[in-house]
Amino acid sequence: MNFQFDLIEDKVEFFEALALKDLEMKINAQIEHNKAILLTVHHVSHQMHLDENGRTYYSAVVHFKAKK
């Protein structure tokens, strides 16, 4: 049996939360997990939306890249 391992070079993850603090906690937790597979944050994009009841809704996209 032959095993072949390939390194992950790029990874994009999506996050959402009702509070900005919760969104930040989710992203920070995933940053720590991705450090274990040698990925660092390359770019972060985030948005805030209001629903029909006026409540805020936060979302973010984080692009992780392999350390060089």
MDAnalysis code that builds the backbone (N, CA, C; Angstrom):
import MDAnalysis as mda
import numpy as np

u = mda.Universe.empty(204, n_residues=68, atom_resindex=np.repeat(np.arange(68), 3), trajectory=True)
u.add_TopologyAttr("name", ["N", "CA", "C"] * 68)
u.add_TopologyAttr("resid", np.arange(1, 69))
u.add_TopologyAttr("resname", ["MET", "ASN", "PHE", "GLN", "PHE", "ASP", "LEU", "ILE", "GLU", "ASP", "LYS", "VAL", "GLU", "PHE", "PHE", "GLU", "ALA", "LEU", "ALA", "LEU", "LYS", "ASP", "LEU", "GLU", "MET", "LYS", "ILE", "ASN", "ALA", "GLN", "ILE", "GLU", "HIS", "ASN", "LYS", "ALA", "ILE", "LEU", "LEU", "THR", "VAL", "HIS", "HIS", "VAL", "SER", "HIS", "GLN", "MET", "HIS", "LEU", "ASP", "GLU", "ASN", "GLY", "ARG", "THR", "TYR", "TYR", "SER", "ALA", "VAL", "VAL", "HIS", "PHE", "LYS", "ALA", "LYS", "LYS"])
u.atoms.positions = np.array([
    [0.840, -1.170, 0.000],
    [0.000, 0.000, 0.000],
    [0.893, 1.243, 0.000],
    [0.554, 2.198, -0.824],
    [1.343, 3.402, -0.993],
    [0.563, 4.613, -0.486],
    [1.118, 5.350, 0.461],
    [0.488, 6.561, 0.982],
    [1.176, 7.778, 0.403],
    [0.362, 8.759, 0.030],
    [0.907, 10.011, -0.475],
    [0.215, 11.157, 0.254],
    [0.998, 12.041, 0.818],
    [0.460, 13.181, 1.543],
    [0.738, 14.455, 0.773],
    [-0.292, 15.258, 0.587],
    [-0.149, 16.548, -0.058],
    [-0.464, 17.628, 0.973],
    [0.329, 18.686, 0.961],
    [0.088, 19.796, 1.867],
    [-1.034, 20.677, 1.332],
    [-1.843, 21.169, 2.225],
    [-2.870, 22.147, 1.856],
    [-2.174, 23.486, 1.703],
    [-2.331, 24.114, 0.558],
    [-1.675, 25.398, 0.324],
    [-2.622, 26.574, 0.467],
    [-3.881, 26.386, 0.125],
    [-4.898, 27.432, 0.238],
    [-6.158, 26.843, 0.850],
    [-6.798, 27.646, 1.678],
    [-8.040, 27.203, 2.316],
    [-8.885, 28.449, 2.575],
    [-10.152, 28.413, 2.187],
    [-11.066, 29.523, 2.417],
    [-12.167, 29.022, 3.342],
    [-12.422, 29.786, 4.401],
    [-13.444, 29.393, 5.364],
    [-14.421, 30.545, 5.572],
    [-15.671, 30.186, 5.831],
    [-16.742, 31.149, 6.023],
    [-17.247, 31.071, 7.453],
    [-17.532, 32.232, 8.036],
    [-17.992, 32.310, 9.413],
    [-19.199, 33.232, 9.493],
    [-20.070, 32.978, 10.488],
    [-21.225, 33.844, 10.702],
    [-21.586, 33.837, 12.181],
    [-22.142, 34.969, 12.645],
    [-22.535, 35.087, 14.041],
    [-23.502, 36.263, 14.180],
    [-24.225, 36.268, 15.274],
    [-25.157, 37.359, 15.562],
    [-24.481, 38.501, 16.315],
    [-23.304, 38.247, 16.877],
    [-22.552, 39.281, 17.598],
    [-21.124, 39.310, 17.066],
    [-20.572, 40.498, 16.992],
    [-19.217, 40.657, 16.470],
    [-18.202, 39.924, 17.345],
    [-18.391, 39.952, 18.646],
    [-17.480, 39.266, 19.561],
    [-17.489, 37.750, 19.310],
    [-18.677, 37.178, 19.038],
    [-18.773, 35.748, 18.737],
    [-18.071, 35.411, 17.423],
    [-18.227, 36.271, 16.444],
    [-17.555, 36.064, 15.156],
    [-16.041, 36.074, 15.344],
    [-15.556, 37.022, 16.109],
    [-14.120, 37.104, 16.375],
    [-13.615, 35.856, 17.096],
    [-14.372, 35.349, 18.044],
    [-13.974, 34.139, 18.766],
    [-13.905, 32.933, 17.835],
    [-14.881, 32.810, 16.933],
    [-14.890, 31.702, 15.974],
    [-13.670, 31.762, 15.053],
    [-13.373, 32.949, 14.560],
    [-12.237, 33.110, 13.655],
    [-10.927, 32.819, 14.387],
    [-10.770, 33.347, 15.593],
    [-9.538, 33.111, 16.362],
    [-9.342, 31.638, 16.674],
    [-10.423, 30.922, 16.983],
    [-10.313, 29.484, 17.251],
    [-9.840, 28.746, 16.005],
    [-10.367, 29.127, 14.838],
    [-9.973, 28.450, 13.602],
    [-8.544, 28.805, 13.203],
    [-8.112, 30.015, 13.510],
    [-6.717, 30.393, 13.246],
    [-5.784, 29.473, 14.020],
    [-6.112, 29.200, 15.275],
    [-5.288, 28.300, 16.089],
    [-5.272, 26.885, 15.516],
    [-6.428, 26.395, 15.046],
    [-6.487, 25.060, 14.438],
    [-5.645, 24.991, 13.171],
    [-5.716, 26.042, 12.363],
    [-4.993, 26.038, 11.096],
    [-3.491, 26.222, 11.271],
    [-3.071, 26.770, 12.395],
    [-1.631, 26.854, 12.671],
    [-1.026, 25.459, 12.753],
    [-1.815, 24.502, 13.214],
    [-1.329, 23.119, 13.338],
    [-1.014, 22.500, 11.980],
    [-1.694, 22.963, 10.940],
    [-1.423, 22.446, 9.590],
    [-0.655, 23.479, 8.763],
    [0.040, 24.383, 9.481],
    [0.967, 25.361, 8.894],
    [0.307, 26.347, 7.932],
    [-0.924, 26.768, 8.255],
    [-1.600, 27.791, 7.462],
    [-1.685, 29.085, 8.260],
    [-1.496, 30.203, 7.581],
    [-1.642, 31.508, 8.218],
    [-2.692, 32.315, 7.467],
    [-3.177, 33.361, 8.096],
    [-4.202, 34.214, 7.487],
    [-3.569, 35.039, 6.371],
    [-4.183, 34.974, 5.203],
    [-3.720, 35.760, 4.058],
    [-4.616, 36.986, 3.862],
    [-5.924, 36.789, 3.994],
    [-6.862, 37.880, 3.764],
    [-8.159, 37.621, 4.536],
    [-8.760, 38.700, 5.040],
    [-10.048, 38.612, 5.736],
    [-10.996, 39.621, 5.108],
    [-12.207, 39.178, 4.820],
    [-13.253, 40.052, 4.329],
    [-14.475, 39.856, 5.218],
    [-15.113, 40.935, 5.630],
    [-16.256, 40.800, 6.532],
    [-17.374, 41.755, 6.134],
    [-18.586, 41.406, 6.570],
    [-19.761, 42.218, 6.280],
    [-20.697, 42.208, 7.472],
    [-21.520, 43.259, 7.554],
    [-22.559, 43.340, 8.562],
    [-23.884, 43.580, 7.836],
    [-24.886, 42.809, 8.206],
    [-26.205, 42.930, 7.590],
    [-27.231, 43.215, 8.670],
    [-28.319, 43.827, 8.283],
    [-29.463, 44.001, 9.165],
    [-30.601, 43.153, 8.628],
    [-31.239, 42.368, 9.505],
    [-32.385, 41.583, 9.048],
    [-33.644, 42.440, 9.093],
    [-34.767, 41.854, 8.745],
    [-36.015, 42.620, 8.663],
    [-36.471, 43.169, 10.016],
    [-35.952, 42.628, 11.107],
    [-36.302, 43.114, 12.449],
    [-35.271, 44.100, 12.992],
    [-34.274, 44.446, 12.190],
    [-33.268, 45.406, 12.598],
    [-32.119, 44.816, 13.402],
    [-32.056, 43.498, 13.507],
    [-30.956, 42.850, 14.232],
    [-29.743, 42.761, 13.323],
    [-28.566, 42.881, 13.926],
    [-27.327, 42.791, 13.155],
    [-26.934, 41.334, 12.958],
    [-26.295, 41.099, 11.839],
    [-25.835, 39.765, 11.466],
    [-24.467, 39.942, 10.826],
    [-23.459, 39.270, 11.367],
    [-22.090, 39.430, 10.903],
    [-21.619, 38.176, 10.171],
    [-20.843, 38.389, 9.111],
    [-20.261, 37.268, 8.388],
    [-18.838, 37.647, 7.968],
    [-18.028, 36.616, 7.767],
    [-16.638, 36.851, 7.362],
    [-16.152, 35.698, 6.504],
    [-15.232, 36.026, 5.618],
    [-14.532, 35.040, 4.803],
    [-13.046, 35.203, 5.110],
    [-12.400, 34.097, 5.466],
    [-10.982, 34.146, 5.799],
    [-10.236, 33.224, 4.841],
    [-9.222, 33.778, 4.182],
    [-8.384, 33.020, 3.248],
    [-7.086, 32.686, 3.981],
    [-6.836, 31.397, 4.126],
    [-5.613, 30.921, 4.751],
    [-4.662, 30.438, 3.671],
    [-3.356, 30.698, 3.852],
    [-2.331, 30.227, 2.908],
    [-1.220, 29.539, 3.689],
    [-0.526, 28.668, 2.998],
    [0.584, 27.938, 3.612],
    [1.744, 28.889, 3.907],
    [2.418, 28.612, 5.030],
    [3.615, 29.370, 5.368],
    [4.716, 29.043, 4.375],
    [5.486, 30.030, 4.011],
    [6.578, 29.787, 3.054],
    [7.899, 29.947, 3.739],
])
